Amino acid sequence: MAEHDIQTSPFSSPEGADKILVKDLDFYYGDFQALTDINVSIKQGAVTAFIGPSGCGKSTFLRCFNRMNDLILGTKADGLVTLDGQDIYAPGVDPVDLRRRIGMIFQQPNPFPMSIYDNVAFGPRLHGVKSKAKLDEIVESSLEKANLWKEVKDILDRNGLALSGGQQQRLCIARVLAVRPEVLLMDEPCSAIDPTSVQKIEDLMAEIKDEVTIIIVTHNMQQAARVSDYTAFFLQEVAGEPAELVEYDRTANLFTSPSDKRTEDYITGRFG
Amino acid sequence: MNKNLTNSLAMAFLWIAAGTTVAVLFAVIAYVVVNGIMVITPEFIFTWPEGVNAEGGVWPTIVSTLYVTGLAMLIVTPIAILAAVYLAEYAVQGRLVNIIRFAADSLASVPSIVMGLFGLALFVETMGIGFSMLSAALALSFLMLPIVMRTTEEAIRSVPKYIRWGAYGLGASKWQTVSRSVLPAATPRIVTGIILATGRAVGETAVVIYTMGQAINLPLTPFDSGRPMTVHLYLLAMDGINLPAAYGTALLLMIMILAFNLGARYFLRRNRKV
């Protein structure tokens, strides 16, 4: 528990390079401003959790990293977001290429209505992998990493929708890992699944974070405390006003000695 | 009025209404079955009409009907699916798309005899294709196109958005998302739409009477003429020479259409179950 004493600013962390850097980000849905003046640096090889009450813009912010918001009409991101130092909103950046480097898991498990094998092979096939041997290898290793291989290795040709909700979510994780992303965005991945699968997903996060930088949105504070190295607390103080990033720190610090009163109120359960 | 009495009365009327619906359906089917069942033998199905086409079997008309329906399906399916994909996924939603949709819905409600007349003028005469499977299939496709297009569009729209997100999230382009994840997810409902439209085409009379001709003929190429079952039935009944054969043909038609509808249901069920 020595970690608690280390007072490290997330902006000058000695360990872990900045994978993603966000500077002065404002985000709009049409005329409504959802986020204001967000500054954050996401560390490579770490798990970062976004917490905060419902509707505080955590998921919106998460979708800025792979430009998923581009699919929603009338949205606008204003500010700088860089991946490995490169502005991802710069003209000439293809969001399709970006999403290959930054994978995403959604709240609702969303396997495609096809076999387990085809689900995992979907991404590699999309990007031109044709060799059966190569695909077999990717499918196996991805399912291994997603802690699902043992349960499905004999039923790879069964429809992915036949699995339980928690297995479906792990299948979706395997499907994303199969394209070997550098960053994995998880938008409340455990809110709709059984506890056993939650456990398995939390385990796998710890196992893969060295190779994949993970950002997880969760409104389960225990989960944030369990799985993450860094935590960001978001809050929309007045309805109709944009949400802001209240505090961002090492998870251990944020949960034990928050520097902002609002963070303390939230983590001690006084609201939200 | 007494509350219980009102309730009983309402129940009674509901029962009568529901009963009437079932009775009408049952009466029509029973009438055709009773009159037609004795006629249907393997011989009736697989032999040619004889004499003044009033005796013997109906084999060439079955072939003509299946031929023209299959051909129409081949013409309609790609066009309808591409149009639906465009409308549902690519077109900027607004006035123009609403007009296209309204046009499709209107096209679906044009009386089929008008469509037949149009087919006669355009395909048979102006384009010089003559009375043929092709003319009839083209005219039928006008009838089927809006049905298939609209059901396909609905099928595509009903694919949950998180299926799309899944594909986009893996770095799929728009076309890859549509062709590899949205269309496969929509396939059961698309196929159902095609089968239902095909059932409609099998039973269609007015369109084909103008465009296929009436000659008893076993069609080989799309340019051959023929006589579909519906027209055969019409002529048999109107001439009044062989009513039993008319009922037999009618029953065969009903069985075919029923088979199409059951096929559609089966397909949808099988694909829902995973």
Interface residues (C-beta under 8 A of the other chain):
Chain A: N66 M68 L71 V96 D97 L98 R99 R100 R101 G103 M104 F106 Q108 N110 P111 F112 P113 M114 F122 G123 L126 H127 N159 L161 A162 C172 R175 V176 V179
Chain B: P160 Y162 I163 R164 W165 G166 A167 Y168 G169 L170 G171 A172 S173 Q176 R180 S181 P184 A185 V274
